[in-house]
């Protein structure tokens, strides 16, 4: 039955607390999975007080475990261990606190732990958190390197010393965090968030010096994996050895096998870069020298040609050719003119030979009657007729006195 209350008739705190306690007491035993965040053994008590933390959400609940249950475990129970417990929920009304009274506790075995990690990996991979196209390339020379590691750890020393040995002027922004245990994931996420908000940090390295599967569990935390996935700054994961592969290695932009390897990845080796610059400078100088030598040889070859030794030589040759062609044309023209003159003289001689005037010049004459008709027979001229005689240089007008017919001509 619901409790009926009002502003005029409120329920006291004890009544509410007792009702909650009665409701929780009606709940049966439940199996719960989580990580041990805290263990408190009080001398003289047969109960061990613990805190069970959720693997994803920032939620924890107190546990009360019989000491004999804890002591009977084959593997000693430590903070950060993954466990499965059967417990009865209870609510202590006097203090208003909720807890789980553990009846049975089981350690999560390595095989089962790895299987759960594999299932988590598959689920996150299906969401695309590990996609290769999301990986960002590291800057060649970062202005500042963010480092997340445990204080005064070997991993911190390896990263700093090796990076500064390679590039002495490299700047680091170090954020310390617990890298093992139940608080590790939350502290690493807080450190990453701090570095993400620093605009001077160009790349972030998360470093830890390896460890067992249980030690590296915080770096497979789903919340941490999603936090790295959301980061805009490239992340280098250097938290395990070559054989280890927590989920942070898969979501990070670059995985380094060791903290030393991470230092080599985030900054270049100044000595090696200077050697490469010197080698490139030598290659450039050699290439330029070869090119200049080839060009000089080509220029020398051009200058050694006669045409460049005496530029007027070609003009003289062309002038001589032009003169020879002009003389040849002149000779050809004169020859053709001479032949044409000879032809004209020949034709003129023939024309003159056939000309009536030439006949007249040899002593012949042409007789014409008064009408200008040529007289070819004495029969056409009567005595006393006016006639004209055409000679070579003029005309003679005469009157016939008589005509005489030549018999020889008539007979012929």
C-alpha positions as CSV (number, residue, x, y, z in Angstrom):
1,X,0.0,0.0,0.0
2,X,1.3,3.5,-0.9
3,X,2.0,5.7,2.0
4,X,-0.4,8.6,2.2
5,X,1.2,11.9,3.2
6,X,0.6,15.6,2.7
7,X,2.0,18.9,3.7
8,X,-0.3,18.9,6.7
9,X,0.4,15.2,7.6
10,X,4.0,14.4,6.7
11,X,5.7,11.2,7.5
12,X,8.7,11.2,9.9
13,X,12.2,10.2,8.6
14,X,12.2,7.1,10.6
15,X,9.0,5.9,9.0
16,X,10.3,6.4,5.5
17,X,13.6,4.7,6.5
18,X,11.7,1.7,8.0
19,X,9.6,1.4,4.9
20,X,12.7,1.4,2.6
21,X,14.3,-1.2,4.9
22,X,11.2,-3.4,4.8
23,X,11.0,-3.1,0.9
24,X,14.7,-3.9,0.5
25,X,14.4,-6.9,2.9
26,X,11.8,-8.4,0.7
27,X,14.3,-8.5,-2.1
28,X,15.9,-11.9,-2.6
29,X,19.7,-12.7,-3.0
30,X,21.2,-11.4,-6.3
31,X,24.5,-12.1,-8.2
32,X,26.5,-9.0,-8.7
33,X,29.7,-8.4,-10.8
34,X,32.2,-5.7,-10.1
35,X,35.7,-4.7,-9.0
36,X,36.9,-4.6,-5.4
37,X,37.7,-0.9,-4.7
38,X,38.5,-1.1,-1.0
39,X,39.1,-3.8,1.6
40,X,38.9,-3.0,5.3
41,X,39.8,-5.7,7.8
42,X,39.0,-4.6,11.4
43,X,40.8,-6.5,14.2
44,X,38.5,-8.7,16.3
45,X,35.6,-8.6,13.8
46,X,34.5,-11.6,11.9
47,X,33.2,-9.3,9.1
48,X,35.3,-7.8,6.3
49,X,34.0,-4.5,4.9
50,X,34.6,-3.9,1.2
51,X,33.5,-1.5,-1.6
52,X,32.3,-3.0,-4.9
53,X,32.7,-0.7,-7.9
54,X,30.9,-0.9,-11.2
55,X,33.3,-1.6,-14.2
56,X,31.7,1.2,-16.4
57,X,29.7,3.6,-14.3
58,X,31.0,5.6,-11.4
59,X,28.9,3.7,-8.9
60,X,30.0,1.7,-5.9
61,X,28.2,-0.1,-3.0
62,X,29.4,-1.3,0.4
63,X,29.9,-5.1,1.0
64,X,29.9,-7.0,4.2
65,X,31.6,-10.4,3.8
66,X,32.2,-13.0,6.5
67,X,35.9,-13.3,7.2
68,X,35.9,-17.0,6.7
69,X,34.5,-16.6,3.2
70,X,37.4,-14.2,2.4
71,X,40.0,-16.4,4.0
72,X,38.8,-19.5,2.2
73,X,39.5,-18.1,-1.3
74,X,42.3,-19.9,-3.1
75,X,43.7,-16.5,-4.4
76,X,44.1,-13.7,-1.9
77,X,41.6,-11.0,-2.5
78,X,43.2,-7.6,-3.4
79,X,41.9,-4.2,-4.5
80,X,41.2,-4.1,-8.2
81,X,40.2,-7.8,-8.4
82,X,37.2,-8.7,-10.4
83,X,34.7,-10.7,-8.5
84,X,31.2,-12.1,-8.7
85,X,29.2,-12.1,-5.4
86,X,25.9,-13.5,-4.2
87,X,24.5,-11.1,-1.7
88,X,21.3,-10.0,0.0
89,X,20.5,-6.3,-0.3
90,X,19.9,-4.6,3.0
91,X,19.1,-1.1,4.2
92,X,20.2,0.1,7.6
93,X,17.5,2.5,8.6
94,X,19.4,4.1,11.6
95,X,22.1,5.4,9.3
96,X,20.2,5.4,6.0
97,X,22.8,3.3,4.3
98,X,22.5,0.6,1.7
99,X,24.8,-2.4,1.5
100,X,25.1,-6.0,0.2
101,X,25.5,-8.8,2.7
102,X,27.7,-11.3,0.8
103,X,26.9,-14.9,1.1
104,X,29.3,-16.2,-1.5
105,X,32.2,-14.6,-3.4
106,X,34.0,-15.9,-6.4
107,X,37.1,-14.6,-8.1
108,X,36.8,-14.1,-11.8
109,X,39.3,-16.5,-13.3
110,X,41.8,-15.4,-15.9
111,X,40.1,-17.3,-18.7
112,X,36.7,-15.9,-17.9
113,X,38.3,-12.4,-17.5
114,X,39.9,-12.6,-20.9
115,X,36.6,-13.9,-22.4
116,X,34.8,-10.9,-20.9
117,X,37.4,-8.5,-22.3
118,X,37.1,-10.1,-25.7
119,X,33.3,-9.7,-25.6
120,X,33.8,-6.0,-24.6
121,X,36.3,-5.6,-27.4
122,X,33.9,-7.0,-30.0
123,X,31.1,-4.7,-28.8
124,X,33.3,-1.6,-29.0
125,X,34.7,-2.7,-32.3
126,X,31.2,-3.1,-33.7
127,X,30.6,0.5,-32.7
128,X,33.6,1.6,-34.8
129,X,35.8,2.8,-31.9
130,X,38.8,1.0,-33.2
131,X,38.4,1.9,-36.9
132,X,41.7,2.5,-38.7
133,X,40.4,5.6,-40.5
134,X,39.9,7.3,-37.2
135,X,43.6,7.1,-36.3
136,X,45.3,10.5,-36.4
137,X,49.0,10.9,-37.4
138,X,51.4,12.3,-34.8
139,X,52.9,15.7,-35.3
140,X,56.5,15.7,-36.5
141,X,57.7,18.1,-33.7
142,X,55.1,18.7,-31.0
143,X,55.3,22.0,-29.1
144,X,54.4,20.2,-25.9
145,X,53.9,16.5,-25.0
146,X,51.3,15.4,-22.5
147,X,52.2,12.5,-20.3
148,X,49.9,10.5,-18.1
149,X,51.7,8.1,-15.7
150,X,52.3,7.3,-12.1
151,X,54.5,9.7,-10.1
152,X,58.2,8.8,-9.9
153,X,57.6,5.7,-12.0
154,X,60.0,3.9,-14.2
155,X,57.7,4.6,-17.1
156,X,57.9,8.3,-16.5
157,X,61.7,8.2,-16.3
158,X,62.0,6.2,-19.5
159,X,59.7,8.6,-21.5
160,X,61.3,11.8,-20.2
161,X,65.0,10.6,-20.5
162,X,64.7,9.0,-23.9
163,X,62.6,11.9,-25.4
164,X,65.1,14.5,-24.1
165,X,68.0,12.4,-25.3
166,X,66.5,12.5,-28.8
167,X,65.3,16.2,-28.6
168,X,66.7,18.2,-25.7
169,X,64.3,21.1,-26.1
170,X,61.1,19.0,-25.9
171,X,58.6,20.3,-23.4
172,X,56.4,18.0,-21.3
173,X,53.1,18.5,-19.5
174,X,52.9,15.7,-16.9
175,X,49.6,14.7,-15.2
176,X,50.0,12.0,-12.5
177,X,47.4,9.3,-12.0
178,X,47.1,5.9,-10.4
179,X,47.8,3.3,-13.1
180,X,46.6,0.3,-11.1
181,X,43.6,-0.5,-8.9
182,X,40.0,0.6,-8.8
183,X,40.7,4.4,-9.0
184,X,43.1,4.1,-12.0
185,X,40.6,4.5,-14.8
186,X,38.9,7.5,-13.2
187,X,42.2,9.3,-12.5
188,X,43.5,8.5,-16.0
189,X,40.4,10.0,-17.5
190,X,40.7,13.1,-15.4
191,X,44.3,13.5,-16.5
192,X,43.4,13.1,-20.1
193,X,40.6,15.6,-19.8
194,X,43.0,18.1,-18.3
195,X,45.5,17.7,-21.1
196,X,42.8,17.8,-23.7
197,X,41.8,21.3,-22.5
198,X,45.4,22.5,-22.8
199,X,45.8,24.0,-26.3
200,X,49.6,23.8,-26.1
201,X,49.6,19.9,-25.9
202,X,49.9,18.4,-29.4
203,X,50.1,14.7,-28.4
204,X,49.4,12.7,-25.2
205,X,51.3,9.6,-24.0
206,X,49.7,7.2,-21.5
207,X,52.6,5.2,-20.0
208,X,52.8,2.3,-17.6
209,X,55.5,-0.3,-17.3
210,X,53.5,-3.5,-18.1
211,X,52.0,-5.9,-15.6
212,X,49.6,-8.8,-15.3
213,X,46.2,-8.9,-16.9
214,X,44.6,-7.9,-13.6
215,X,47.0,-5.0,-13.3
216,X,46.1,-3.7,-16.7
217,X,42.4,-4.1,-16.3
218,X,41.8,-0.3,-15.7
219,X,43.1,0.3,-19.3
220,X,40.4,-1.9,-20.7
221,X,37.8,0.1,-18.8
222,X,34.9,0.9,-21.2
223,X,34.5,4.5,-19.9
224,X,38.3,5.1,-20.4
225,X,38.2,3.7,-23.9
226,X,35.2,5.9,-24.8
227,X,37.0,9.0,-23.3
228,X,40.1,8.4,-25.5
229,X,37.8,7.9,-28.5
230,X,36.3,11.3,-27.9
231,X,39.7,13.1,-27.7
232,X,40.8,15.5,-30.4
233,X,44.5,15.3,-29.4
234,X,46.4,12.2,-30.7
235,X,47.0,9.6,-28.0
236,X,49.9,7.2,-27.8
237,X,49.3,4.1,-25.6
238,X,52.4,2.7,-23.9
239,X,51.0,0.7,-21.0
240,X,52.1,-2.9,-21.6
241,X,54.7,-5.1,-23.1
242,X,54.6,-6.5,-26.6
243,X,52.4,-9.4,-25.7
244,X,49.9,-7.3,-23.8
245,X,47.0,-5.7,-25.5
246,X,44.5,-3.9,-23.3
247,X,41.6,-2.1,-25.1
248,X,43.3,1.3,-24.7
249,X,45.9,0.0,-27.3
250,X,43.2,-0.5,-29.8
251,X,41.5,2.9,-29.4
252,X,44.7,4.9,-29.2
253,X,46.0,6.5,-32.4
254,X,49.4,4.9,-32.0
255,X,50.4,1.9,-29.8
256,X,53.9,1.8,-28.4
257,X,55.3,-1.5,-27.1
258,X,57.2,0.2,-24.2
259,X,57.5,3.7,-22.7
260,X,60.9,3.9,-24.4
261,X,59.3,3.2,-27.7
262,X,56.7,5.9,-27.1
263,X,59.4,8.5,-26.6
264,X,60.9,7.5,-29.9
265,X,57.5,7.9,-31.6
266,X,56.5,11.3,-30.3
267,X,59.7,13.2,-30.9
268,X,62.3,12.9,-33.7
269,X,66.0,12.2,-33.0
270,X,67.8,15.5,-33.4
271,X,71.1,13.8,-34.2
272,X,69.5,11.6,-36.8
273,X,67.5,14.6,-38.3
274,X,70.7,16.6,-38.5
275,X,72.5,13.7,-40.2
276,X,69.6,13.5,-42.7
277,X,69.7,17.2,-43.3
278,X,73.5,17.0,-44.0
279,X,73.0,14.1,-46.3
280,X,70.2,15.9,-48.1
281,X,72.5,19.0,-48.4
282,X,75.3,16.9,-49.8
283,X,73.0,15.3,-52.3
284,X,71.6,18.7,-53.3
285,X,75.1,20.1,-53.6
286,X,76.3,17.1,-55.7
287,X,73.2,17.3,-57.9
288,X,73.6,21.1,-58.4
289,X,77.3,20.6,-59.2
290,X,76.6,17.9,-61.8
291,X,73.9,20.1,-63.4
292,X,76.3,23.0,-63.6
293,X,79.0,20.9,-65.1
294,X,76.6,19.5,-67.7
295,X,75.4,23.0,-68.6
296,X,79.0,24.3,-68.7
297,X,80.0,21.4,-71.0
298,X,77.1,22.1,-73.3
299,X,78.0,25.8,-73.3
300,X,81.6,25.0,-74.2
301,X,80.5,22.7,-77.0
302,X,78.3,25.4,-78.4
303,X,81.1,28.0,-78.1
304,X,83.5,25.6,-79.9
305,X,81.4,25.5,-83.0
306,X,82.8,27.5,-85.9
307,X,79.5,29.4,-86.3
308,X,79.9,30.8,-82.8
309,X,83.7,31.2,-83.2
310,X,83.1,33.5,-86.2
311,X,79.4,34.4,-86.5
312,X,80.1,36.1,-89.9
313,X,81.4,32.9,-91.4
314,X,77.9,31.7,-92.2
315,X,77.0,35.1,-93.7
316,X,80.1,35.0,-95.9
317,X,79.2,31.4,-97.0
318,X,75.7,32.5,-97.8
319,X,76.9,35.6,-99.5
320,X,79.2,33.5,-101.7
321,X,76.3,31.2,-102.5
322,X,74.2,34.2,-103.3
323,X,76.9,35.6,-105.6
324,X,77.3,32.3,-107.4
325,X,73.6,32.0,-107.9
326,X,73.4,35.6,-109.2
327,X,76.3,34.9,-111.7
328,X,74.6,31.7,-112.7
329,X,71.3,33.5,-113.3
330,X,73.1,36.3,-115.2
331,X,74.9,33.7,-117.4
332,X,71.6,31.9,-118.0
333,X,69.8,35.0,-118.8
334,X,72.5,36.3,-121.2
335,X,72.6,32.9,-122.9
336,X,68.9,32.8,-123.3
337,X,68.9,36.4,-124.6
338,X,71.7,35.5,-127.1
339,X,69.7,32.6,-128.3
340,X,66.6,34.7,-128.6
341,X,68.6,37.4,-130.6
342,X,70.0,34.7,-132.9
343,X,66.4,33.4,-133.5
344,X,65.2,36.9,-134.2
345,X,68.1,37.6,-136.6
346,X,67.4,34.3,-138.4
347,X,63.7,35.0,-138.6
348,X,64.4,38.5,-139.8
349,X,66.7,37.2,-142.5
350,X,64.1,34.8,-143.7
351,X,61.5,37.6,-143.6
352,X,63.7,39.8,-145.6
353,X,64.5,37.1,-148.1
354,X,60.8,36.6,-148.6
355,X,59.9,40.3,-148.7
356,X,58.9,41.9,-152.1
357,X,61.0,44.9,-151.2
358,X,64.1,42.7,-151.1
359,X,63.2,41.4,-154.6
360,X,62.9,45.0,-155.8
361,X,66.3,45.8,-154.3
362,X,67.8,43.1,-156.5
363,X,66.6,45.1,-159.6
364,X,63.2,43.9,-160.1
365,X,60.1,46.3,-160.4
366,X,56.4,45.9,-160.2
367,X,54.2,47.5,-162.9
368,X,50.7,48.7,-161.9
369,X,48.0,50.2,-164.0
370,X,46.2,53.4,-163.2
371,X,43.8,51.5,-160.9
372,X,46.7,50.1,-158.9
373,X,46.4,46.6,-160.3
374,X,49.6,44.7,-160.8
375,X,50.2,44.1,-164.5
376,X,51.3,40.6,-165.1
377,X,50.7,40.5,-168.9
378,X,51.1,42.9,-171.8
379,X,47.6,42.0,-172.7
380,X,46.3,44.1,-169.9
381,X,48.2,47.3,-171.0
382,X,47.3,49.3,-174.1
383,X,49.6,51.8,-175.8
384,X,49.4,55.3,-174.2
385,X,48.1,53.9,-170.9
386,X,49.2,55.5,-167.6
387,X,51.2,53.1,-165.5
388,X,53.4,53.2,-162.4
389,X,56.5,51.3,-161.8
390,X,57.3,50.3,-158.1
391,X,61.0,50.1,-157.5
392,X,63.0,49.6,-154.3
393,X,63.2,53.2,-153.3
394,X,60.1,54.7,-154.9
395,X,57.6,54.8,-157.7
396,X,58.0,55.8,-161.4
397,X,54.9,57.1,-163.3
398,X,55.0,56.5,-167.0
399,X,52.9,56.3,-170.1
400,X,53.2,53.3,-172.3
401,X,54.1,53.9,-175.9
402,X,53.8,50.3,-177.1
403,X,53.8,46.8,-175.8
404,X,55.7,43.8,-177.0
405,X,54.9,40.2,-176.2
406,X,57.8,37.9,-175.7
407,X,57.4,34.8,-177.6
408,X,59.6,32.7,-175.5
409,X,57.5,33.5,-172.5
410,X,54.3,32.9,-174.4
411,X,55.5,29.5,-175.6
412,X,56.5,28.6,-172.2
